[in-house]
Amino acid sequence: MSAEAPLIHLVDDDPSLSRIVSGYLARENVRVEVSENGHDAIESIKARIPDVLLLDLKLPDMTGFDVLENIERYTEDENLEVVVITGNGSMSVAVEAMQRGARDFLVKPFTKERLMATLSNVLEHKELKVKVQKFEKEFSRDGYCGFIGSSLTMQSVYRTIDNAAASKATVFITGESGTGKEVCAEAIHQKSDRAGKPFIAVNCGAIPKDLMESEIFGHKKGSFTGAHRDREGAALSANGGTLFLDEICEMDLAMQPKLLRFLQTGTVQAVGSDKLHEVDVRIICATNRNPMQEVDNGRFREDLFYRLHVLPMELPPLRARENDIIEVARYFLDRYATEENKVFDGFTHDVEQIFKSFPWPGNVRQLQNVIRNIVVLNQGDVITPDMLPEPLGSTSPAPKPTPMNADGSGMAFGAPSGNSMFIEPRSEREIPPMEEIERHAIQTALRLCGGSVPKASHYLGISAATIYRKKAAW
C-alpha cells in the first residue's frame, strides 16, 4: 500500500447511504470514490484500483458478483480488498461472496463503528499481505543478477547486494576463487543509482607492477618507454560509475599509498602529468586471500585495508550452498546443450549425489567447466557417472544408509561388525536421543576425515552445508 491515504471505492445505488458513508469517511484519513451502478464502478476501477471496494450486491444494472467477475483480471495482482454490503435475510449471499474472495461483509443498516472496524481490519490485512509478499519475494529468489541458486545462504547474499547497492560506501568482497566476486560487483553496480554509468574492472594480479599506476591513473605520451600516446586510466574512465579492483591483495606495496591517496582525495594524476582531475567513482574490491592475514604479513597496508573495508561481503563456496549445486549444474547443462545442439536434459541420481558430495575447490567456475566438458564429449539424454571427467569420475556416490540387521538392530547402534560408533543399548533406557547419535556421527566422521567437512559430508551422505549448520548450532 502506498504512503498516501487509502482509497475506498463505494458502489451503492442508495444516495442517502452513500452520503452517510462518505460523511463517516471524510473525518478519517482516507479518500473516497462513489459509483451508483456496476458499469460506472467497473470503468472507474479499470482506471484506478482502490485499496478497498465497498460493494453492494444489489445494483440497478447488474449484481455485485457481476462486478467482481468483470474486474477480476484487472485486480488479481493488486491486493484489492472487497467488503460486500447486503440487507437483512441475505446472509447466504454474503457467505457466497466471501467464498468468492470478499474479505468481510456489512449488513444494512450498519453503524459508523461497525464500518470503521471493518475497514480497519481489511486495511490491516492488506498491509500485512503486502509485507508477506515482499518477504516471500526476497526470500525465494532462485537467481539474481547473474547468480544462480535459491539456498538460504544465497538469499542472504542477494539481500546484502540490495542493501550495499543503495549506499555509496566502498565494498570489500572476499571469497574463494570461482565464487563469483566480479558477478557480485557488477550486481551491486547494476542495482545502484550508477547503473547507467561505466563499470570498469581492473585485475590487480594480471597487470605487471610497473604498469599498474598507468592502468589505474593513466599516462601522458612519452612519460615512460612504450608510452606512445596519452592514455586515460581506469579511474577516469569509471567517472560517475564504479571501479572494481579485483585481487586487490595482489597489488604491489609501492602502488598501495598512491591508491590510498586517490581514495582520500578523489583526484587522479596521470603518470607524467602535473594536472589533477577530480573523479566521482565508487570503489568495489575483491580478493580470494585473507586480507587481515596479508596485513599481518606486511603485504598489504593496514591503513589502505581499513579505507577499503567499509562494507565487507563474503561469498560462500559452492560446497556450502546445499542444493544450489544441482541448480547451477542444470543451468549450465541447458545452456551448453543448446550451444552444442545436444539433447541432454538432466542427471542421474548417482551423478547428482556425486556433485553434492564433491568439494568443488574451483567452485562455480569448476562446475561450469565440468558441465561443458561433459556436453562436448558425450551423447545421450541424461548425464551418467561414466561421462564424468576426473577427478569426479573416480568419486563414488554418497553411501546409502547402513541396512538393519536381521534382528532389527541397526549397525549404528553397534552391531558386531567392528565398525560401530555407538555401544549397543541393552534396554530402552539406554537408547540415546537422535540428536546425540547425529552429533556423535558427525564428530566421529570429522575426526576420521582429518577435520575435512566436504570429505565427512561425502561419507555421511549429507551436504557440507548441513554439517556447517550443525557445528554452528553446537
N, C-alpha and C positions, 0 to 999 in steps of 0.2 A: 504494500500500500504506500502511496506517495506521501510526502511530508505535508501536502496541503490537506484541507478539511475533507473528510469522506463525502462522497456524492451519493445521495439517496434518491432513487427514482421511484415515485409513487404512481401506480397505474390503477385508477379507480374512476368510475363514471358518476360518482356522487359528489357534486360540488361542495356540499356542506362538509363532508368528511375530509375532502382534500384541503379545505380552508383550515379545518381544525388541526389536521396533522401538520400542515405547513406552519401553522402558528406554534405548535409544540416545538417543532424542529428549529424554528427561527431563533429560539432562545439558546440553542445548543451550537456547538462548534461543528456544524455540518452544512453541506449545500443540498438544496432540494430541487428536483425537477418533477413535473407532474404531466402525465398523459391521461386523457379521458377515454381512450379506446385502445384496442390492441394494435391496430395498424400504426397509429402515431407512436406508440411505445416501441414497436419493432424498429421503425425508421430512426428514432432517437437513439436507441441502444446500438444500432449499427454505427452511428456517427460517434458515439461516446459511451463506453461501457461504464456503468456505475459500480460503486463498491457494494451496494445493497439494492435489490429490487423488491419493493413492497407491491405485491401483485394480487389484485382482486381476481378471484377465479371466475366471476360472472361479469362479462363485459358486453356492451351492446353489439359488437361486430364479431366476436369470437370468444372462446373460453381462455382462461389463463393457461391451460395446457397447450393450446394452440400457440400462444405467445412463446412459451418455453421451447417448443419444437422449432419455431422459426428463428430463434436467436441462438440455438444451441451451437451451431458451427462458428458463430462469432465470439462466443464466450467460453468455449471449452478450455482454453488455456489462460483465462483471465481471472480465475478465482472469484467469479461472481457469486455472491451470497443471495439466496432467494428466501423471502418471507411471504407466505401466501396469506391472503385475507379472505375469510369466509364467514357466512352467517350461522346462527344457531341451527342445530339439526343437520349440519353438513360436515360433521367430524370425519365421516368415512372418506369424504372428498379430500379433506386436509391431510389425512393419513396417506392417501394415494399420492398427493403432491409431494409429501416428504419422502415417499418411496422413490419418487422420480428425481430426487436431488434437492428439494427445498430444505432449508436449514431449520425453519421454525414456522409457526402459524399464529395468526391473531384472529380471534372470534369477535365479530361485531356484536355490540359496541364494546370498545376497549378503552381503558383509561390511559392517561399520559404515562403513568408509572409503568404499566404493562408494556406500552410501546417502547419507552426508553430502555427498559430492562432487556427487551428482546433485541433491540438494535445494538445495545452494548455487548450482549453475548455474541451476536453474529459477527460484529466487527472485531471483537477479541479473537474469535475463532479464525477469521480471515487473516489477521495479523500473524497468529501462530502458524497457520498453514503456509504462509509465505516464508516464514523463518525456517520451517521444516524443509520446504522445497529447496531453499538456498543451501541449507545444511547438507541435504542429500546430494545436491549438485556438486558441492565442494568435496564431499567425501566419497563420491562414486565415479570419479573420472578414470577412465581406462587408458587415457593418453592425454598429453598436454604439451603443446609447443615443441613437438619433435620427440618427446619421451613416450615410451610405450610401457604400460603397467598400471595395474589397479590396486596393488598391495597397499596396506596401511602405511608402510614405510614411504612409498612414493606419494601418497596423498599428502603426507607431511611436507615433502619436498615441494609439491605443487603449491601448497599454501604459503610456504616460505618465499617462493618466487613471486607470488601475488603481492605479498607484503613488502618484499625488497624492491619490487618494481615501482611502487608508489613513492619510494624515498629517493633522495639524491646521494645517499651515503655510499662510500666505497664498499664493494662486496668482495670477500675473500673466500674462494671456493676451494675446498680440499676433497680429495678422493683418489682412489686407485686409478691407474691408467685404464682407459676404456669405459669409465663410468658415465661419461657424457658431460664433462665440465664445460666444453665450449657450447654444447647444446643448451646447457643451463644459462650460460652468459647471454647467449642470443635470446633465450626466452625472457630473461629479465629486461633486456633492451626492447624487445617487441611489445612487452606489456607495459612499458613505461611511456611517459609523455615525450620521449625522444625517439619513438619508433620510426618516425618519418625521416630521421637524420641518420648519418653514416654509423655503421658498426664496423670498426677496424680491429682486426686481430693480429697480434704480434706474438710469435713463438720465441720466447727468450732463450730456449735451448737449441734452436735451429739456426741462429744467426751468430757468426763469428763475433767475439767480444770487441774487436776493434771497429766493427761496423754497427754495433748496437746503438751508439749515440746518434749516428746518421739515420738509422732506421726509424728511431722514435722522434727525433727533433729536426731531421732534415739537414741539408748541407748546401753550401754555396759552391759554384763552379770553381775548380782549382784549389779547393781547401785541403785536399789530400790527393795522393796518387790514385787515379781512376775516377776522380770527381769531374767528369767531362761536362756536366751541366748542373744547374740548380735542381735541387730535389726537395719536394715537400715531404716532411716526415709524417709518421702515423698520427702524432698528436694533433698536428694542424689539419690533417685530412679528416680526423674524427670530430672536428669542432662542431659543437651543438649536439653531438651524439655520444657514442660510447667507445672507449678504448679498452680492449681486452688484452691483458698481458698474461699469456699462457706460460706455464712453467716458470713462474716468477722467481723461484728459488734457484734457477739456473743462471740468473743474471750475475755478471761479473761484479765483484766488490767495488771496483773503480767506477762503475756506472751507477751504483746504488745512490750515492749522495746527489748525483745530478737528477735522478728520478725524484728523490725526496724534495729537492729544491723546486722542481716543476710542480709537485703536488702542493707545496706550501704557497707558492706564488701565483700559480695558474698562468705562468708565462713560458713561452718557448723561445729558445735562442738556437738558431741553426748553426751547425759546425762551420766556422769560417766567417760568421756574421757577427756584427756588434749590435744588431737590432733585436728588440724583444717584441714578441707578438702575444697578446692575451688570447687565451682559448678557453672555451667552456666545454669540458669533457667530463663524463662520468667514468671513473676507473673501476673495472672489474678485473680481478686477477685470480689465478688458479695455480695449483701445484699438486703433484702426486706424492710429494715428500711431507714429512712432519716439519712444519715451519719453525716451531719452537726449538726443535732439535737442531735445525740449521742455525738458528740464532745462538744456541748454546755452544755449537761447534765453531762459531765465528765465521760462518759462511754467508750469513745474512744479517744486515744491520738491525739492531733492536728498534731504533727509532723509526726506521722505514717500516718494519713489521707492524708496529702499533699504529702507524699512519694509515696502513692499508687494511689492517684487521679490525674494521668497524662493524660490518655485518658478516659474521662467519657463516658459511654453509658447508656441510659435509654431505657428499653424495654417497649413498650406500653401495657396497659391492653387490654384484648380481646375485651371489650366493645367499645374501641376506634378504632377498626380495620375494621369497616364497614362490607362489605360482606365476609371478611375473616372467620367470624363465621360459615357461611354455608360451605365454602370450607374446613375448618378444620373438621366440623361435617361429611361431605361426605367422607373425607379421613378415619376417624376412623370407619364410618359405613361400608365402603368397607372392611377395614382390619378385623374388628371383625365379620362381616357376613361371611367372608371366613373362619376365625378360627373356628366359631361355626357351619359351614355348614348351614347357613341360607340364605334366598333369598332376603333380604332387598336390595332395590336399590335406595332409595330416601326418601324424606319427603313431607308431605302435605304442602300446602301453609300456613295453620294455624300454623303448627309446626315451619316452618321457621320464621314466624312473632314472635312467642314466643321466639325462640332462639335469634332473633335480638333485642328484647326489654328487655330480661333478663340481669341483670347487671354482671353476671358471676364473683362473688367475688373470686372464685378459679381459674379463667382464663382457659387456655388450659387444665390444669390438671383436673379441674372440668368437663369441656365439655367431655373430654376423658372418664371419669368415668361414666358420664350420658349415653353416647352412648353405652358403654359396658353393663351397666345395662339394657338398653332397648333391646339390641340384645339378651342377655342371657335369659331374662324373657318373651319374646314375640315372636309371629309368624306372618308372613304376608309379603306383597310385599313392602309396604311403612310404614313409621313411622307416626302414627296418634296421636292427642293430648291425647287420653285416655291411651297411652302407657308411657307417660312422668312420671318420678318419681317426688316426692316432692323435692324442692319447685316449680319446673316447672309445675307440674300437676295442681297447683292452679292458674297458671298465664293465663290470657286471652290474646288472640291475640291483637295486637295493634288495636285501634279503627279505623273504617273506617271514611272517611271524612263526615262531617255533611251534610245531604241532603238539597237541596234547598227548600224553601217554595213554596207554590202554586203560589204566585205572582211573583216568580222568584228571590226574595231576599234571601240572604244566612244568616244562623244563625250567621256566623262570623261577619256580619255587624250589629248585634244587633236585631235579630228577637225577638219578645216578649216572650221569654222562660224564662227570668230571669237569664240565664247563659251566656249572651253575654259579650264579651270582648271589643267590639267597639260600638261606637254610630252609629245608623242608619244614613247614609248620606241622606240629604234632596235634594241635587242637584248634578249635575255632578261635580261641582267644589269641593264638599266636599268628593268625593271618594278618599280615601287615596291610595298612591302608594303601590304596593305589598310588596316592601321591608319593608315599615313601618308596614304593617299588620303582616308580618312574624316576625319582631323583637319584636313587641308587644306580639304576641302569645307566642314566646319562653320565653321572660322575665316574662310574667304572669305565664306560666307553671312552670318555675323555682321557682318563689316566692311561688306558691301554693304547690310545692313539696319540700319546705324547702331547695332549692338550689341543690337538687339531680339531676344531669344530666341524669343518667340512668332512673330514675323514670319519669322525664319530657319527655324523649325521648319515653318512653312506651306510655304515654297518647297522645302525639302529633303524634305518628305513624311514627317517623323518627328515624334515627340512632343517637346514642350518639355522634359519630364522627362528624356528621353534626352540632350538637349544639356546640361542642368544636370549630369547624372551624368557625362558625358564630361568636361566642364570641371573638375569636382571631381577626377576621376582624373588629369587632366593636371597 
